[in-house]
Amino acid sequence: MTTRHSRALGAALAAALAAVTLSACSPSPASAGGRIVAVGAENEYADVLSQIGGRFVSVSAVMSNPNADPHTFESNTEVAQLVSSAALVVQNGAGYDDFMTRIEQASPSSSRKVIVVQALLGLGSATPNPHLWYAPTTMPKVAAAVAADLGRLEPAHKAYFQANLRRFDRSLRPWLSEIATIKAKYPGAKVATTEPVADYLIQAAGLVNATPFPFQADVMNGVDPAPQDVSLEQSLLARREVRVFVYNKQVTDSLTQSLLAIAGRHHVPVVGVYETMPRPGYDYQSWMLAEAKALLDALEHGRSAPSL
């Protein structure tokens, strides 16, 4: 992670900052127009905040550009103002959005509630894969924590938040059903990946990621993978030892492009996955469902879905 953060100058920084939503900034740390000010470090968490909070919450996302590399994001004073104005913050943790903690520490508030998803899930600081939102068990816990904290901030609307929580949980059923279908039809099927973006989804679906994790971690961190790992990855595709090639749509360097070319030549379907929720047209549930459907379609019919 730190390698990519150190390379965050220039165009990537400008693109990421352009996606910051500042509409929720307010002199009051508790409300904006009578609504609770809430911030999601990533737009998938902001989306869940909005779904649970509904009309009583004013929500902003810090990172929401699906065309930018989230690992290269760096904060600025506008982001600091956004976070310091919030009564409720949801951030990923696991080294993915450490800038949020630095901002919170620089602008302490005894009334601000902060949900760190890594801690909520009971994961250690050395969690190797930070893309926690792809695990089917993650967002129900996040949504429950959001509903509980909003209820503490606005006790008069606690029943409303809990009703939205129940609706959210029900809305995840099509995604969970799609995962169950993959697991039933293709248990142990092998896939290859560039990064561990969708690894939690792959595992939940009963698939096997044949790509060595050191290769995934190196690509994720902007480090050149070991030659033997690159050779193995190329072989998995060239020999069609995997059913699908899953790649990070938001980070396509020369290595990724060369692997995509190999997959194309050898008729291995590719599926692009995202770290930041695509906008417009998606909420968290429909995004995750679309990713699972693309994976099933690749396994079932050999069809590629390089983008949503």
C-alpha angles and dihedrals in degrees: 000000000000093000093060093043089056089055095051100113126111128013097002091056092048093049093049095047091049088063095056113115113218100176094105096056111122138162087239117075090207110046148016113201090341093312129112112257110230132175131198115199088213123033093240089063091043088054092055090047088054094047093051097038097043116168094354096063134067106207133193133180123216097199114036109135111113090192095059130077105250091205091066095054118125127185129238137185093280091056089047090054091049094052095042090055094056128105091193128030130183117195133168104230120187089111093297101109106013091149088075092062091048091053092048091050091049091052105034121191127180090205098050115104117210125193112198105192094206090057092041089058092046093243124153126244090253094061101148098208113051097182091102097156092073091067110094091221096056108073097046087059092045092049091049091050090048092051091049094049094045088050090054091049093046109020092175089066099042093113090052092053092047091051090052089049092055090048091050093051091051091049091061092064097091090054092048090048091052090051090050090051092054091048092050097045102037110026111174095004110158125238133176126220140188096214136006092255095122098021093116090054091046091052093046089053091055094247125139120234105216094187112101111248093230087062092050092046093049093051090046091052096044093250124136107253120236112274092241091054091049090050091051092049091050090049093052089059100036093050093041091235089148131058097215138018111218116195138177105257091199096056115048111159127165093279092053091048091052091050091048088053092052091048090051094050092051097041098246107153116236129215121196117214129192135220093200120050110257115245140242114026101028139088121185094272097047091044093054091043091052091051092050092046091051090051092049092046091052091050095043103039105012091243120153124224105187090171140012 
